[in-house]
Amino acid sequence: MPEPVKKTVSAFAKKPKTQVAEEGATVVFETETEKPDAKVRWQCNTKDLVSDDKYVIKADGNKHSLTIQAVTKEDGTAYAVIAGGSKVKFDLKVKEKEVMEEVKLELKEKVKEEVKEKKGGSL
């Protein structure tokens, strides 16, 4: 008779999900562990993260969070959270600020107006 398949037990009750953010934004990844005393580590590209001006790591009972301040293109990469033998991978995808497109359109309109004025009122 074959051996029963052991079900892998996750240390996480809630797992962080991949997010998309605009440059300059603040992003919060949240997770919940099954046990309130679980030791949690956050990683970026397999390197352990520590709380500083860029990354804020918080723990409150079984709720844990990683906040990434002032997101840049370089922050758009692979992350992971580890508790016990469980590891959950997720990504941060960063998109350029759309403000630049608005500025380009405003400049284009301004240039059109200036050209129109110089040509005597018609394009």
C-alpha positions in Angstrom: 0.0 0.0 0.0 1.5 3.4 -0.9 2.5 5.9 1.8 0.0 8.6 2.4 1.0 12.0 0.9 1.9 14.4 3.7 0.2 17.8 3.3 2.6 20.7 3.6 1.4 22.9 6.4 2.0 26.6 5.7 3.0 28.9 8.5 0.9 31.6 6.9 -2.8 32.2 7.3 -2.7 35.2 4.9 0.0 35.6 2.2 1.2 38.8 0.6 0.3 39.2 -3.1 2.2 40.8 -6.0 1.5 44.5 -6.3 1.8 47.2 -9.0 2.9 50.7 -7.8 3.8 54.0 -9.4 7.2 55.4 -8.8 7.3 57.5 -5.6 4.4 55.6 -4.0 4.5 53.8 -0.7 3.6 50.0 -0.8 2.5 47.8 2.0 2.8 44.0 1.9 0.8 42.2 4.7 0.9 38.7 6.0 -0.6 36.8 8.9 1.1 33.8 10.5 -0.8 30.8 12.0 1.0 31.3 15.3 1.4 34.7 17.0 5.0 34.0 18.1 6.3 33.0 14.7 9.6 34.7 13.7 9.2 36.3 10.3 11.9 37.4 7.9 11.4 39.6 4.8 13.7 39.3 1.8 14.4 41.2 -1.4 16.2 39.1 -4.1 17.1 36.5 -1.4 18.8 39.2 0.8 17.3 39.7 4.3 15.8 43.2 4.8 16.0 45.3 8.0 14.0 48.3 9.0 15.4 51.6 7.9 14.3 54.7 6.1 13.4 52.7 3.0 11.9 49.6 4.5 9.6 49.5 7.5 9.1 46.1 9.1 6.3 45.7 11.7 4.9 42.8 13.7 1.8 42.9 15.9 0.8 39.4 17.2 0.4 37.3 14.1 0.1 40.3 11.7 3.3 41.3 9.9 3.9 44.0 7.3 6.7 45.3 5.0 6.3 48.9 3.9 8.5 50.1 1.1 8.8 53.9 1.0 9.3 56.1 -2.1 9.2 53.2 -4.6 11.8 53.4 -7.4 12.2 51.4 -10.6 15.0 49.4 -8.7 12.4 48.3 -6.2 10.5 46.4 -8.9 11.8 42.9 -8.2 11.2 39.7 -6.3 10.4 39.6 -2.6 9.7 36.8 -0.1 8.5 36.4 3.5 9.7 33.5 5.6 8.3 31.9 8.7 9.5 28.6 10.0 9.9 26.3 7.0 7.4 28.3 4.9 8.5 30.8 2.2 6.1 32.9 0.2 7.4 34.7 -2.9 5.8 37.8 -4.4 6.8 40.7 -6.7 6.6 44.4 -6.8 6.0 45.8 -10.2 6.8 49.5 -10.6 5.4 51.7 -13.4 6.6 55.2 -14.3 4.7 58.1 -13.0 1.9 59.1 -15.4 2.5 62.8 -14.4 5.2 62.9 -17.1 2.7 62.3 -19.8 0.5 65.1 -18.6 3.5 67.5 -18.5 4.4 66.4 -22.1 0.9 67.1 -23.3 0.8 70.5 -21.5 4.2 71.5 -23.1 2.9 70.3 -26.5 -0.2 72.5 -26.2 2.0 75.5 -25.1 4.3 75.1 -28.0 1.4 74.9 -30.4 0.0 78.2 -29.0 3.3 79.9 -29.3 3.7 78.8 -32.9 0.2 79.9 -33.6 0.9 83.4 -32.1 4.1 83.7 -34.1 2.4 82.8 -37.4 -0.3 85.3 -36.8 -3.1 83.4 -35.2 -3.5 80.3 -37.4 -1.8 76.9 -37.6 
